[in-house]
Amino acid sequence: MGKIYTKNNNKVNLVQAKPETIEFLLNYSKSLNVATIKGVQYESNMN
């Protein structure tokens, strides 16, 4: 079991995000509203 975790993989694959994906995530984060009422957090999307 210990031999499974001792492998040294030097290969790292970087993923390029599409501009559409970045735009979607930015727009979603702008429209997200988080309100805390009496210690409870409520999340709502303002779209």
PDB file with one MODEL, atoms N, CA, C and O in Angstrom:
MODEL        1
ATOM      1  N   MET A   1       0.833  -1.198   0.000  1.00  0.00           N
ATOM      2  CA  MET A   1       0.000   0.000   0.000  1.00  0.00           C
ATOM      3  C   MET A   1       0.869   1.250   0.000  1.00  0.00           C
ATOM      4  O   MET A   1       0.520   2.236  -0.648  1.00  0.00           O
ATOM      5  N   GLY A   2       1.975   1.233   0.699  1.00  0.00           N
ATOM      6  CA  GLY A   2       2.845   2.387   0.745  1.00  0.00           C
ATOM      7  C   GLY A   2       3.520   2.677  -0.581  1.00  0.00           C
ATOM      8  O   GLY A   2       3.900   3.819  -0.842  1.00  0.00           O
ATOM      9  N   LYS A   3       3.676   1.675  -1.415  1.00  0.00           N
ATOM     10  CA  LYS A   3       4.328   1.872  -2.703  1.00  0.00           C
ATOM     11  C   LYS A   3       3.458   2.664  -3.677  1.00  0.00           C
ATOM     12  O   LYS A   3       3.976   3.240  -4.633  1.00  0.00           O
ATOM     13  N   ILE A   4       2.182   2.700  -3.454  1.00  0.00           N
ATOM     14  CA  ILE A   4       1.271   3.429  -4.340  1.00  0.00           C
ATOM     15  C   ILE A   4       1.558   4.921  -4.293  1.00  0.00           C
ATOM     16  O   ILE A   4       1.512   5.590  -5.325  1.00  0.00           O
ATOM     17  N   TYR A   5       1.846   5.441  -3.140  1.00  0.00           N
ATOM     18  CA  TYR A   5       1.990   6.872  -2.937  1.00  0.00           C
ATOM     19  C   TYR A   5       3.414   7.386  -3.129  1.00  0.00           C
ATOM     20  O   TYR A   5       3.654   8.587  -3.011  1.00  0.00           O
ATOM     21  N   THR A   6       4.349   6.508  -3.420  1.00  0.00           N
ATOM     22  CA  THR A   6       5.730   6.952  -3.539  1.00  0.00           C
ATOM     23  C   THR A   6       6.138   7.228  -4.978  1.00  0.00           C
ATOM     24  O   THR A   6       7.286   7.598  -5.222  1.00  0.00           O
ATOM     25  N   LYS A   7       5.242   7.061  -5.930  1.00  0.00           N
ATOM     26  CA  LYS A   7       5.569   7.339  -7.323  1.00  0.00           C
ATOM     27  C   LYS A   7       5.724   8.838  -7.506  1.00  0.00           C
ATOM     28  O   LYS A   7       4.913   9.624  -7.014  1.00  0.00           O
ATOM     29  N   ASN A   8       6.766   9.224  -8.215  1.00  0.00           N
ATOM     30  CA  ASN A   8       7.031  10.631  -8.463  1.00  0.00           C
ATOM     31  C   ASN A   8       6.705  10.927  -9.921  1.00  0.00           C
ATOM     32  O   ASN A   8       7.493  10.625 -10.817  1.00  0.00           O
ATOM     33  N   ASN A   9       5.542  11.519 -10.149  1.00  0.00           N
ATOM     34  CA  ASN A   9       5.155  11.875 -11.507  1.00  0.00           C
ATOM     35  C   ASN A   9       5.459  13.352 -11.727  1.00  0.00           C
ATOM     36  O   ASN A   9       4.826  14.221 -11.128  1.00  0.00           O
ATOM     37  N   ASN A  10       6.424  13.628 -12.583  1.00  0.00           N
ATOM     38  CA  ASN A  10       6.813  14.999 -12.858  1.00  0.00           C
ATOM     39  C   ASN A  10       5.987  15.627 -13.975  1.00  0.00           C
ATOM     40  O   ASN A  10       6.169  16.803 -14.290  1.00  0.00           O
ATOM     41  N   LYS A  11       5.103  14.874 -14.565  1.00  0.00           N
ATOM     42  CA  LYS A  11       4.290  15.397 -15.657  1.00  0.00           C
ATOM     43  C   LYS A  11       3.084  16.138 -15.087  1.00  0.00           C
ATOM     44  O   LYS A  11       2.323  15.603 -14.281  1.00  0.00           O
ATOM     45  N   VAL A  12       2.933  17.383 -15.531  1.00  0.00           N
ATOM     46  CA  VAL A  12       1.791  18.191 -15.131  1.00  0.00           C
ATOM     47  C   VAL A  12       1.135  18.701 -16.400  1.00  0.00           C
ATOM     48  O   VAL A  12       1.787  19.321 -17.239  1.00  0.00           O
ATOM     49  N   ASN A  13      -0.141  18.441 -16.537  1.00  0.00           N
ATOM     50  CA  ASN A  13      -0.872  18.906 -17.703  1.00  0.00           C
ATOM     51  C   ASN A  13      -1.673  20.137 -17.318  1.00  0.00           C
ATOM     52  O   ASN A  13      -2.566  20.064 -16.474  1.00  0.00           O
ATOM     53  N   LEU A  14      -1.355  21.268 -17.937  1.00  0.00           N
ATOM     54  CA  LEU A  14      -2.101  22.489 -17.695  1.00  0.00           C
ATOM     55  C   LEU A  14      -3.267  22.545 -18.664  1.00  0.00           C
ATOM     56  O   LEU A  14      -3.130  22.226 -19.845  1.00  0.00           O
ATOM     57  N   VAL A  15      -4.408  22.952 -18.148  1.00  0.00           N
ATOM     58  CA  VAL A  15      -5.611  23.016 -18.955  1.00  0.00           C
ATOM     59  C   VAL A  15      -5.902  24.477 -19.275  1.00  0.00           C
ATOM     60  O   VAL A  15      -5.878  25.334 -18.392  1.00  0.00           O
ATOM     61  N   GLN A  16      -6.175  24.748 -20.535  1.00  0.00           N
ATOM     62  CA  GLN A  16      -6.516  26.093 -20.959  1.00  0.00           C
ATOM     63  C   GLN A  16      -8.039  26.226 -20.982  1.00  0.00           C
ATOM     64  O   GLN A  16      -8.731  25.431 -21.618  1.00  0.00           O
ATOM     65  N   ALA A  17      -8.549  27.237 -20.282  1.00  0.00           N
ATOM     66  CA  ALA A  17      -9.992  27.472 -20.251  1.00  0.00           C
ATOM     67  C   ALA A  17     -10.389  28.317 -21.451  1.00  0.00           C
ATOM     68  O   ALA A  17      -9.651  29.208 -21.872  1.00  0.00           O
ATOM     69  N   LYS A  18     -11.559  28.028 -21.993  1.00  0.00           N
ATOM     70  CA  LYS A  18     -12.078  28.808 -23.112  1.00  0.00           C
ATOM     71  C   LYS A  18     -12.551  30.162 -22.593  1.00  0.00           C
ATOM     72  O   LYS A  18     -12.972  30.267 -21.441  1.00  0.00           O
ATOM     73  N   PRO A  19     -12.488  31.197 -23.425  1.00  0.00           N
ATOM     74  CA  PRO A  19     -12.984  32.516 -22.997  1.00  0.00           C
ATOM     75  C   PRO A  19     -14.454  32.499 -22.596  1.00  0.00           C
ATOM     76  O   PRO A  19     -14.866  33.258 -21.718  1.00  0.00           O
ATOM     77  N   GLU A  20     -15.250  31.638 -23.232  1.00  0.00           N
ATOM     78  CA  GLU A  20     -16.671  31.533 -22.888  1.00  0.00           C
ATOM     79  C   GLU A  20     -16.847  31.021 -21.460  1.00  0.00           C
ATOM     80  O   GLU A  20     -17.741  31.468 -20.741  1.00  0.00           O
ATOM     81  N   THR A  21     -16.001  30.092 -21.057  1.00  0.00           N
ATOM     82  CA  THR A  21     -16.078  29.536 -19.707  1.00  0.00           C
ATOM     83  C   THR A  21     -15.719  30.591 -18.680  1.00  0.00           C
ATOM     84  O   THR A  21     -16.383  30.707 -17.650  1.00  0.00           O
ATOM     85  N   ILE A  22     -14.686  31.353 -18.947  1.00  0.00           N
ATOM     86  CA  ILE A  22     -14.266  32.400 -18.007  1.00  0.00           C
ATOM     87  C   ILE A  22     -15.347  33.461 -17.894  1.00  0.00           C
ATOM     88  O   ILE A  22     -15.646  33.935 -16.798  1.00  0.00           O
ATOM     89  N   GLU A  23     -15.940  33.840 -19.036  1.00  0.00           N
ATOM     90  CA  GLU A  23     -17.008  34.847 -19.029  1.00  0.00           C
ATOM     91  C   GLU A  23     -18.212  34.353 -18.234  1.00  0.00           C
ATOM     92  O   GLU A  23     -18.812  35.117 -17.478  1.00  0.00           O
ATOM     93  N   PHE A  24     -18.573  33.070 -18.403  1.00  0.00           N
ATOM     94  CA  PHE A  24     -19.693  32.495 -17.662  1.00  0.00           C
ATOM     95  C   PHE A  24     -19.437  32.538 -16.163  1.00  0.00           C
ATOM     96  O   PHE A  24     -20.317  32.929 -15.397  1.00  0.00           O
ATOM     97  N   LEU A  25     -18.244  32.142 -15.735  1.00  0.00           N
ATOM     98  CA  LEU A  25     -17.928  32.123 -14.305  1.00  0.00           C
ATOM     99  C   LEU A  25     -17.907  33.526 -13.710  1.00  0.00           C
ATOM    100  O   LEU A  25     -18.363  33.731 -12.585  1.00  0.00           O
ATOM    101  N   LEU A  26     -17.383  34.487 -14.456  1.00  0.00           N
ATOM    102  CA  LEU A  26     -17.375  35.865 -13.968  1.00  0.00           C
ATOM    103  C   LEU A  26     -18.787  36.421 -13.849  1.00  0.00           C
ATOM    104  O   LEU A  26     -19.118  37.081 -12.864  1.00  0.00           O
ATOM    105  N   ASN A  27     -19.615  36.158 -14.847  1.00  0.00           N
ATOM    106  CA  ASN A  27     -20.994  36.641 -14.793  1.00  0.00           C
ATOM    107  C   ASN A  27     -21.777  35.977 -13.663  1.00  0.00           C
ATOM    108  O   ASN A  27     -22.594  36.625 -13.009  1.00  0.00           O
ATOM    109  N   TYR A  28     -21.530  34.695 -13.434  1.00  0.00           N
ATOM    110  CA  TYR A  28     -22.210  33.998 -12.341  1.00  0.00           C
ATOM    111  C   TYR A  28     -21.796  34.578 -10.993  1.00  0.00           C
ATOM    112  O   TYR A  28     -22.637  34.788 -10.120  1.00  0.00           O
ATOM    113  N   SER A  29     -20.507  34.837 -10.824  1.00  0.00           N
ATOM    114  CA  SER A  29     -20.049  35.359  -9.539  1.00  0.00           C
ATOM    115  C   SER A  29     -20.569  36.772  -9.303  1.00  0.00           C
ATOM    116  O   SER A  29     -20.775  37.164  -8.154  1.00  0.00           O
ATOM    117  N   LYS A  30     -20.783  37.542 -10.366  1.00  0.00           N
ATOM    118  CA  LYS A  30     -21.338  38.887 -10.222  1.00  0.00           C
ATOM    119  C   LYS A  30     -22.807  38.840  -9.821  1.00  0.00           C
ATOM    120  O   LYS A  30     -23.280  39.720  -9.101  1.00  0.00           O
ATOM    121  N   SER A  31     -23.532  37.819 -10.280  1.00  0.00           N
ATOM    122  CA  SER A  31     -24.962  37.735 -10.000  1.00  0.00           C
ATOM    123  C   SER A  31     -25.281  36.973  -8.713  1.00  0.00           C
ATOM    124  O   SER A  31     -26.441  36.916  -8.307  1.00  0.00           O
ATOM    125  N   LEU A  32     -24.275  36.389  -8.069  1.00  0.00           N
ATOM    126  CA  LEU A  32     -24.495  35.623  -6.843  1.00  0.00           C
ATOM    127  C   LEU A  32     -24.610  36.566  -5.657  1.00  0.00           C
ATOM    128  O   LEU A  32     -23.765  37.440  -5.464  1.00  0.00           O
ATOM    129  N   ASN A  33     -25.645  36.387  -4.873  1.00  0.00           N
ATOM    130  CA  ASN A  33     -25.869  37.216  -3.688  1.00  0.00           C
ATOM    131  C   ASN A  33     -25.911  36.301  -2.467  1.00  0.00           C
ATOM    132  O   ASN A  33     -26.687  35.346  -2.429  1.00  0.00           O
ATOM    133  N   VAL A  34     -25.094  36.587  -1.488  1.00  0.00           N
ATOM    134  CA  VAL A  34     -25.055  35.803  -0.260  1.00  0.00           C
ATOM    135  C   VAL A  34     -25.483  36.714   0.877  1.00  0.00           C
ATOM    136  O   VAL A  34     -24.858  37.744   1.131  1.00  0.00           O
ATOM    137  N   ALA A  35     -26.561  36.325   1.563  1.00  0.00           N
ATOM    138  CA  ALA A  35     -27.067  37.114   2.681  1.00  0.00           C
ATOM    139  C   ALA A  35     -27.006  36.265   3.941  1.00  0.00           C
ATOM    140  O   ALA A  35     -27.352  35.084   3.920  1.00  0.00           O
ATOM    141  N   THR A  36     -26.567  36.867   5.032  1.00  0.00           N
ATOM    142  CA  THR A  36     -26.528  36.180   6.323  1.00  0.00           C
ATOM    143  C   THR A  36     -27.606  36.769   7.212  1.00  0.00           C
ATOM    144  O   THR A  36     -27.583  37.956   7.537  1.00  0.00           O
ATOM    145  N   ILE A  37     -28.549  35.926   7.601  1.00  0.00           N
ATOM    146  CA  ILE A  37     -29.657  36.350   8.444  1.00  0.00           C
ATOM    147  C   ILE A  37     -29.718  35.418   9.646  1.00  0.00           C
ATOM    148  O   ILE A  37     -29.919  34.212   9.509  1.00  0.00           O
ATOM    149  N   LYS A  38     -29.543  35.996  10.812  1.00  0.00           N
ATOM    150  CA  LYS A  38     -29.559  35.246  12.077  1.00  0.00           C
ATOM    151  C   LYS A  38     -28.584  34.066  12.046  1.00  0.00           C
ATOM    152  O   LYS A  38     -28.907  32.976  12.518  1.00  0.00           O
ATOM    153  N   GLY A  39     -27.395  34.288  11.490  1.00  0.00           N
ATOM    154  CA  GLY A  39     -26.351  33.271  11.483  1.00  0.00           C
ATOM    155  C   GLY A  39     -26.484  32.226  10.397  1.00  0.00           C
ATOM    156  O   GLY A  39     -25.666  31.308  10.330  1.00  0.00           O
ATOM    157  N   VAL A  40     -27.496  32.336   9.539  1.00  0.00           N
ATOM    158  CA  VAL A  40     -27.691  31.376   8.460  1.00  0.00           C
ATOM    159  C   VAL A  40     -27.406  32.078   7.136  1.00  0.00           C
ATOM    160  O   VAL A  40     -27.912  33.173   6.889  1.00  0.00           O
ATOM    161  N   GLN A  41     -26.599  31.450   6.288  1.00  0.00           N
ATOM    162  CA  GLN A  41     -26.270  32.052   5.005  1.00  0.00           C
ATOM    163  C   GLN A  41     -27.243  31.575   3.936  1.00  0.00           C
ATOM    164  O   GLN A  41     -27.506  30.380   3.805  1.00  0.00           O
ATOM    165  N   TYR A  42     -27.775  32.534   3.169  1.00  0.00           N
ATOM    166  CA  TYR A  42     -28.668  32.248   2.061  1.00  0.00           C
ATOM    167  C   TYR A  42     -27.983  32.694   0.783  1.00  0.00           C
ATOM    168  O   TYR A  42     -27.490  33.819   0.702  1.00  0.00           O
ATOM    169  N   GLU A  43     -27.946  31.824  -0.214  1.00  0.00           N
ATOM    170  CA  GLU A  43     -27.348  32.140  -1.490  1.00  0.00           C
ATOM    171  C   GLU A  43     -28.463  32.241  -2.530  1.00  0.00           C
ATOM    172  O   GLU A  43     -29.331  31.372  -2.607  1.00  0.00           O
ATOM    173  N   SER A  44     -28.430  33.298  -3.321  1.00  0.00           N
ATOM    174  CA  SER A  44     -29.409  33.432  -4.394  1.00  0.00           C
ATOM    175  C   SER A  44     -28.726  33.981  -5.631  1.00  0.00           C
ATOM    176  O   SER A  44     -27.816  34.806  -5.555  1.00  0.00           O
ATOM    177  N   ASN A  45     -29.193  33.498  -6.772  1.00  0.00           N
ATOM    178  CA  ASN A  45     -28.679  33.952  -8.054  1.00  0.00           C
ATOM    179  C   ASN A  45     -29.626  35.014  -8.565  1.00  0.00           C
ATOM    180  O   ASN A  45     -30.822  34.762  -8.708  1.00  0.00           O
ATOM    181  N   MET A  46     -29.103  36.214  -8.847  1.00  0.00           N
ATOM    182  CA  MET A  46     -29.944  37.343  -9.200  1.00  0.00           C
ATOM    183  C   MET A  46     -30.321  37.378 -10.679  1.00  0.00           C
ATOM    184  O   MET A  46     -30.726  38.429 -11.176  1.00  0.00           O
ATOM    185  N   ASN A  47     -30.200  36.261 -11.395  1.00  0.00           N
ATOM    186  CA  ASN A  47     -30.608  36.219 -12.814  1.00  0.00           C
ATOM    187  C   ASN A  47     -32.034  35.821 -12.920  1.00  0.00           C
ATOM    188  O   ASN A  47     -32.568  35.727 -14.024  1.00  0.00           O
TER     189      ASN A  47
ENDMDL
END
